[in-house]
Amino acid sequence: MDIRNKIIIFIGIFLFTACYYDKKDLVYPQVLVATCDTSNITYAVTVTNILNTSCNNCHGAASANLIGGGIFLHTYAAVKPYVTNGKLINSILQNGQASPMPKNMAKLDQCTINKLVLWVNKGALNN
């Protein structure tokens, strides 16, 4: 193979491998952010579901004295004092104003926090 053929092969390889064209949307797809529905926040549905999922493993009726520091969050009457003194929201915000919760776990997602904050800001009704 002579030098001319080698140069042509080298240029051909260089041209086909040096640059490429991709569609930005295919290479870097946009991640859709799920919306946080805060339109109908109630204690009976929204707040109890959050508490049962994220809090009542430790702060439920059967476990609060054993592993929940004696803090019960299984009824509205039990939750209300922690709403009033600010510890419920400060603990989930993990802002240093109360013991961060959930303990030894990741912070609650922002949508869940937003729902609880909105419920408290609207008067923490037993609805």
C-alpha positions, 0 to 999 in steps of 0.5 A, a space after each residue: 500500500 502506497 503512501 497516498 492510499 494510507 493518507 486517504 484511509 487516515 483522512 476517511 477514518 478521521 472524518 468519520 470518527 472525529 465528529 458526530 451529530 446527535 440530537 440534543 433531546 435524545 442525548 440529554 433528555 429532559 427530566 420531567 419533574 412531577 408536580 406536587 398536588 397541594 390542592 386538597 390537604 386534609 388531616 384525615 387523608 393527607 396528613 395521616 397518610 404521611 404520618 403513617 408512612 414516615 413517622 408512626 413506625 416509631 411514633 405510633 401507639 404501639 412503639 412511641 414509648 419504646 423507640 419514639 421517645 414517648 412522642 405519639 403521632 397516631 391521632 390528631 390530639 397527639 399531633 396537635 401539641 407538636 404542631 403548636 410548639 413548632 416541633 413537627 415542622 422544624 423536625 421535618 425541615 431539619 433546620 436545627 430547631 428540633 431533632 431532625 426526623 425521620 431519625 437516621 433516615 433521609 429527609 422527607 421529599 420536598 412535596 411531602 414537606 410542602 403538604 405538611 407545612 401547608 396544612 399547618 399554615 392553614 390552621 392544622 385543622 382536624 378535617 
